[in-house]
Amino acid sequence: MYGPGPTDPQLSAVASFLARPVSRRRFTGIAIGAAAAGATVSWAGPSSYARADGPNLLTNPSFDEVTGSTPTGWTVVSGAVSSVTDPVHTTGGRAVRLDDPDPEGGVLLRSAPAPVEAGLLYEASVWVLPVSGKADLYLEFWDAAGVRIAVQFTTSSGTSWQQLKQPGLSPEGAVTASVLCYQSVRNEGVAVFDDAALVESTGGEIETFPLLAPGHPRLYFTADEVPRLKARAADTSPLLSGGSGAELWAAIEQQATTHLTETSFTVGYVGGVSITYQLPPVMPEPHDPPPGYNGAYPYWTAMGSGIRSRLEAMSLAWVVTGDQRYAVRLKEYLLALAEWPTWSDPAFNRRAYLDTAHLVTGIAFAYDVVCDEFTAEERARVVAAIDANGMVECWSANLALPTCGGAGGDTPGWVKW
């Protein structure tokens, strides 16, 4: 039974045959897609977010202006909020204090909406002193109807003054953004906020890595290395990873041959849930979570892994054997997947997740080896899908990673076209 993060044994067979890792961090998924599609890959480290490239868009960002007992231009959504002169981050000014004595309630202070432009990168920041408990900074995006359409956040660590920073890409339809100072439900404590900001940002310094191999294939091997792969498929000498090239190839070819005629595959999940996915891939309908599971369940992770393993096995089979049936089947898969509006489960409410990584990696590998079999129009469709559903969404997800005290360990990265 698959849990949220499955591992397909066929993926390790492909990696062993290629004699290099196939599992990648999230940023490398972007790089794989970029290299397959012909983009240049760029990198932005966490220090880049220190660069604020535009004016502060917030009203009363220092909290120095007060109406009654609360900061002017800010809305107390819930809880106890008060203006204070001690402690403060900036000497001689004022700050705002959030008191949260109730583990069942939260304290929320929201800025006035600031105009933003969809598709641009923004960064929210605030200085916070978590006297006790935790403190959060939220960056929120809103559409013209006043509906919040995207939110990203980061959380404090420790009990000293610290600057929280949260970058975010303004999504399609966004017209305003706001900053939310927050002490969450299930949190008890006191936090003091000061010197908030919302700025447009370029994301910092960019280091570009141009393509080293201009033609295809080029992701895991080049055309010059194909004879080595064919020789390995017939080599019976033992490998350090176990077995021989011939044995690994026999297992991969057997799977690839099966995939030629498959019309579906079924995944068993926790709680006795079983879902059948159509082949060539059809975007599945939403499914209720397993019994006893609260919230959306990441069914697409196992589905994406299954699609990826089929793409990689058939891609290798095409390269090693030259059997046109594999190229035809790969084209069917890729053109079907190019029609999907997203490669991340909409029910899971993430722009990119593990499912996206599986799909981008498998699709990019397949496209890299079979791209010459497409017409110009078909090639453009697949490349556009890798760009929109893969690279842009993975880039956006990386920008949403917390940069101070939050969960997650990948370093934000991005792609420039």
C-alpha positions in Angstrom: 0.0 0.0 0.0 1.3 3.4 -0.9 1.4 6.2 1.7 1.9 9.8 0.7 5.5 9.3 -0.5 5.9 6.1 -2.5 9.1 4.7 -4.1 8.7 2.8 -7.3 11.3 0.0 -7.5 11.4 0.4 -11.3 12.9 3.9 -10.8 15.9 2.4 -8.9 16.4 -0.2 -11.7 16.6 2.7 -14.3 19.0 4.6 -12.1 21.2 1.5 -11.6 21.3 0.9 -15.3 22.2 4.4 -16.1 24.8 4.2 -13.3 23.8 7.5 -11.8 21.0 8.8 -9.5 17.6 9.5 -11.0 16.0 10.8 -7.8 16.4 14.5 -7.6 15.8 17.4 -5.2 13.0 19.8 -6.2 15.2 22.4 -7.8 16.9 19.7 -10.0 13.4 18.9 -11.3 13.3 22.4 -12.6 16.8 22.0 -14.1 15.8 18.7 -15.8 12.7 20.4 -17.4 14.7 23.4 -18.4 17.4 21.4 -20.0 15.0 19.2 -21.9 13.0 22.2 -23.2 16.1 24.2 -24.1 16.0 26.9 -21.4 19.0 28.2 -19.5 19.0 27.3 -15.8 19.6 30.0 -13.2 20.1 29.9 -9.4 19.1 32.2 -6.6 20.4 31.5 -3.1 18.5 32.4 0.1 20.7 35.6 0.7 19.2 37.0 -2.5 15.9 37.7 -0.7 17.7 40.4 1.3 17.5 42.6 -1.8 14.4 44.7 -1.7 14.1 46.2 -5.2 11.1 48.4 -4.9 9.4 50.9 -2.6 7.5 49.7 0.5 3.9 49.2 -0.6 2.5 49.1 3.0 0.6 51.8 4.8 2.1 52.7 8.2 4.7 49.8 8.0 6.5 51.0 11.1 3.3 50.9 13.2 4.2 54.4 14.5 0.8 56.0 13.6 -1.9 55.0 16.0 -5.7 55.3 16.0 -7.0 54.6 19.4 -4.8 51.7 20.6 -4.0 50.0 17.3 -1.9 50.9 14.3 -3.5 53.1 11.7 -4.2 51.4 8.4 -4.1 47.9 9.9 -7.1 45.8 10.7 -7.5 43.6 13.8 -9.1 40.5 12.5 -9.3 38.8 15.9 -7.6 38.7 19.3 -5.9 41.3 21.5 -3.7 43.8 19.6 -2.1 46.9 21.1 0.4 49.6 20.2 3.5 49.7 22.4 6.6 51.8 22.9 8.6 49.1 24.6 10.0 46.8 23.4 10.5 48.2 19.8 12.9 47.3 17.0 13.5 50.9 15.9 14.5 53.2 18.8 12.1 56.0 19.5 9.2 54.5 17.5 6.3 52.2 18.2 5.6 48.5 17.6 2.5 46.3 17.9 2.0 43.6 20.4 -0.2 40.5 19.9 -1.4 38.6 23.0 -2.6 35.1 22.5 -3.6 33.5 25.9 -6.1 31.1 24.3 -4.8 27.8 22.7 -8.2 27.6 20.9 -8.0 31.1 19.4 -5.7 33.1 17.2 -4.6 36.7 16.9 -4.5 38.3 13.5 -3.4 41.8 12.3 -3.7 42.5 8.6 -2.3 45.4 6.6 -4.3 47.5 4.2 -4.4 45.9 0.7 -1.6 47.0 -1.6 -1.8 46.9 -5.4 0.2 44.2 -7.1 0.6 42.9 -10.6 0.1 39.2 -11.5 3.2 37.3 -12.4 5.7 39.5 -10.4 7.7 38.5 -7.4 7.0 40.2 -4.1 8.6 39.8 -0.7 6.9 40.5 2.7 9.0 41.0 5.8 8.7 42.1 9.4 10.8 42.2 12.5 9.3 40.1 15.4 10.2 39.5 19.0 8.6 36.2 20.1 8.4 36.8 23.8 6.7 33.4 24.2 5.2 31.0 21.8 5.5 31.3 18.0 4.8 34.2 15.6 3.9 33.9 11.9 4.2 36.2 8.9 1.8 35.6 6.0 1.9 37.0 2.5 -1.6 37.0 1.0 -2.8 37.6 -2.6 -6.4 38.7 -3.4 -8.4 38.9 -6.6 -10.7 41.7 -7.8 -13.6 40.2 -5.9 -11.7 40.3 -2.6 -11.2 36.5 -2.5 -7.9 35.3 -1.2 -6.4 33.2 -3.9 -2.9 32.4 -2.6 -1.1 32.5 0.7 2.4 31.7 1.9 3.9 32.0 5.3 7.0 31.6 7.5 7.3 31.1 11.3 9.7 32.5 13.9 12.3 30.5 15.8 13.9 31.4 19.2 13.0 34.4 21.5 15.1 37.3 20.2 14.4 40.0 17.6 14.5 38.4 14.1 13.4 39.4 10.6 10.9 37.1 9.0 10.9 37.2 5.2 8.4 35.5 2.8 8.8 35.8 -1.0 5.9 34.9 -3.2 4.9 35.0 -6.9 1.7 37.0 -7.5 -0.7 34.5 -9.1 -2.9 35.0 -12.1 -5.9 37.1 -11.2 -4.2 38.8 -8.2 -4.8 42.6 -7.9 -3.8 43.2 -4.3 -1.6 41.7 -1.6 -1.6 42.0 2.2 0.7 41.2 5.1 -0.7 39.3 8.1 1.0 39.3 11.5 -0.4 36.1 13.1 -0.4 34.0 16.2 -2.0 30.8 15.2 -4.7 28.6 16.8 -3.1 26.1 19.2 -0.4 28.7 20.0 -0.2 30.5 23.3 2.1 33.4 23.7 3.1 37.1 23.2 4.8 38.5 20.1 5.9 42.1 19.2 6.0 43.1 15.5 7.8 46.1 14.1 9.0 47.5 10.7 7.0 45.6 8.2 7.5 45.7 4.5 6.0 44.5 1.2 8.2 45.1 -1.8 8.5 44.0 -5.4 11.7 42.0 -5.9 13.7 40.6 -8.7 14.7 37.6 -6.5 18.3 38.7 -6.1 21.5 37.9 -8.0 21.1 35.2 -10.7 23.9 32.8 -11.7 23.2 31.3 -15.1 24.3 27.9 -16.3 24.1 27.5 -20.1 23.4 24.2 -21.8 26.6 22.2 -22.3 25.0 19.8 -24.9 23.1 21.5 -27.6 21.3 18.5 -29.1 19.2 15.6 -27.9 19.5 13.5 -25.9 21.3 15.4 -23.2 19.8 14.9 -19.7 21.3 11.6 -18.5 23.4 10.8 -21.5 24.2 12.2 -25.0 24.0 10.6 -28.4 27.7 9.8 -28.1 27.0 7.7 -25.0 24.2 5.6 -26.5 26.6 2.9 -27.7 27.8 2.5 -24.1 24.2 1.9 -23.0 23.6 -0.6 -25.7 26.7 -2.4 -24.7 25.7 -2.4 -21.1 22.4 -4.0 -22.0 24.4 -7.1 -23.2 27.1 -7.0 -20.5 26.9 -9.9 -18.0 29.7 -8.8 -15.8 28.6 -7.8 -12.2 27.9 -4.2 -11.3 28.7 -2.6 -7.9 25.0 -1.9 -7.4 24.2 -5.6 -7.8 23.3 -7.8 -10.7 24.7 -7.1 -14.2 23.8 -4.7 -17.0 22.1 -7.5 -18.9 20.0 -8.5 -15.9 18.9 -4.9 -15.2 18.1 -4.4 -18.9 16.1 -7.6 -19.1 13.9 -6.4 -16.2 13.5 -2.9 -17.7 12.7 -4.3 -21.2 10.1 -6.6 -19.8 8.4 -3.8 -18.0 8.6 -1.5 -21.1 7.1 -4.2 -23.3 4.2 -4.5 -20.9 3.6 -0.8 -20.9 3.1 -0.8 -24.7 -0.3 -2.4 -24.3 -1.4 -1.2 -20.9 -4.7 0.7 -20.8 -4.6 1.4 -17.0 -2.8 0.8 -13.8 -4.1 0.5 -10.2 -2.6 1.9 -7.0 -3.6 0.6 -3.6 -3.5 3.3 -0.8 -3.9 3.3 2.9 -7.3 2.5 4.3 -8.2 0.1 1.6 -8.6 2.7 -1.1 -7.8 1.6 -4.6 -7.7 3.9 -7.7 -7.3 2.9 -11.3 -5.6 5.4 -13.6 -6.1 5.4 -17.4 -3.3 5.1 -19.9 -2.3 7.1 -21.9 -2.6 9.3 -18.9 -6.0 11.0 -18.3 -6.2 13.6 -15.6 -8.2 11.9 -12.8 -11.3 13.1 -11.1 -11.1 14.2 -7.4 -11.3 11.4 -4.8 -12.4 11.5 -1.2 -9.5 11.0 1.3 -8.9 7.6 2.9 -11.0 6.7 5.9 -9.7 8.4 9.0 -7.5 10.9 7.0 -8.3 14.6 7.6 -7.9 16.9 4.6 -6.9 16.3 1.0 -4.8 13.2 0.5 -1.9 13.3 -2.0 -3.1 10.5 -4.3 -1.2 12.0 -7.2 2.2 11.3 -5.7 1.8 7.5 -6.4 0.1 8.2 -9.7 2.9 10.5 -10.8 5.5 7.9 -9.7 3.7 5.3 -11.8 3.6 7.5 -14.9 7.2 8.4 -14.5 8.4 4.8 -14.2 6.6 3.9 -17.4 8.0 6.9 -19.3 11.5 6.1 -18.1 11.4 2.4 -18.9 10.0 3.0 -22.4 12.5 5.8 -23.0 15.4 3.5 -22.3 13.8 0.8 -24.4 13.5 3.2 -27.3 17.1 4.3 -27.0 18.5 0.8 -26.6 16.4 -1.1 -29.2 15.2 1.6 -31.6 11.8 -0.2 -31.7 9.4 2.4 -33.1 6.5 1.1 -30.9 8.2 2.7 -27.9 8.5 6.1 -29.7 4.8 6.0 -30.7 3.7 5.1 -27.1 5.9 7.8 -25.6 4.4 10.4 -27.9 0.9 9.3 -26.9 1.8 9.8 -23.2 3.5 13.1 -23.7 0.8 14.6 -25.9 -1.9 13.4 -23.4 0.0 14.9 -20.5 0.5 18.2 -22.3 -3.3 18.7 -22.3 -3.5 18.6 -18.5 -4.0 22.1 -17.0 -1.8 21.2 -14.0 0.7 18.5 -12.9 -0.1 18.9 -9.3 -3.3 17.5 -7.7 -5.8 20.5 -7.5 -7.4 18.9 -4.4 -4.0 19.1 -2.5 -3.9 22.9 -3.1 -0.2 23.1 -4.0 1.2 24.7 -7.1 3.9 22.0 -7.2 4.6 19.0 -5.0 6.1 15.5 -5.2 3.6 14.6 -7.9 4.9 17.5 -10.0 8.5 16.3 -9.5 7.7 12.8 -10.7 5.8 14.0 -13.7 8.3 16.7 -14.8 11.2 14.3 -14.4 9.6 11.5 -16.4 8.2 13.8 -19.1 11.5 15.6 -19.6 13.4 12.3 -19.9 10.9 11.0 -22.4 10.9 14.2 -24.4 14.7 14.3 -24.4 15.0 11.0 -26.2 11.9 11.1 -28.5 11.7 14.8 -29.4 12.9 14.3 -33.0 9.8 12.0 -33.6 7.4 15.0 -33.0 6.2 17.4 -35.6 7.1 21.0 -34.9 3.6 21.7 -33.6 3.6 18.7 -31.3 7.0 19.6 -30.0 5.8 23.1 -29.2 2.8 21.8 -27.3 5.0 19.5 -25.1 7.6 22.2 -24.5 4.9 24.7 -23.5 3.5 22.2 -21.0 6.9 21.5 -19.5 7.3 25.3 -19.2 3.9 26.1 -17.7 3.1 23.1 -15.7 6.6 22.2 -14.7 9.2 24.9 -14.5 7.0 27.9 -13.7 5.1 26.0 -11.0 8.2 24.4 -9.5 9.9 27.8 -9.4 6.9 29.3 -7.7 6.8 26.5 -5.1 10.5 27.0 -4.4 9.9 30.7 -3.9 7.1 29.8 -1.4 9.5 27.8 0.8 10.0 29.4 4.3 13.3 31.3 4.7 13.3 31.7 8.5 12.3 29.1 11.0 9.9 27.3 8.8 9.7 23.7 7.6 11.4 22.6 4.4 15.1 22.2 3.5 15.4 23.0 -0.2 17.1 26.2 -1.3 14.9 28.4 -3.5 15.9 28.3 -7.1 14.4 29.6 -10.3 14.6 29.5 -14.1 15.1 32.3 -16.6 13.9 31.9 -20.1 
